[in-house]
Amino acid sequence: MRADKLIFLAILCVLGTRPAVAKCAFVGYTVSGTVVSESAKAVAAATVAITSVGEFFPQRPVIATTDEQGVYQTQMRFDTYSGGGVNGDDCFRKPGRVSIRVEAMGYNPANKVAIIGQGSRAVADFVLVRSPQ
């Protein structure tokens, strides 16, 4: 084969291939806590909406519900793939904070931002105030 044909084929191969989309491993963290009333009684069936805080993380909340003791716990999973950048994928970027909103019938909603700490855990306890009748 002539050299010019080989060069042409090499260029076609390079232009015709798409770069593989690199993905980092799925990682996660646990968010847990308790929801009680002002009189320290457990608030069962409260809706807990949890969202990772940070520009590269989806803003769709993960929903948990409190049990009979007012306890909630959920595993947050996210893909660290950042879409690539100047230095490639950022597999080490992880959220450091989580936004939590709690709602329960008969109570005012409550919001809190918690830090994701040791053991990839965030803990946030809530005391809900009764809403006016």
Salt bridges, closest charged atoms under 4 A:
ASP4 OD2 - ARG2 NH2 2.56
ASP79 OD2 - LYS23 NZ 2.76
ASP90 OD2 - ARG93 NH2 3.13
GLU103 OE2 - ARG101 NE 2.76
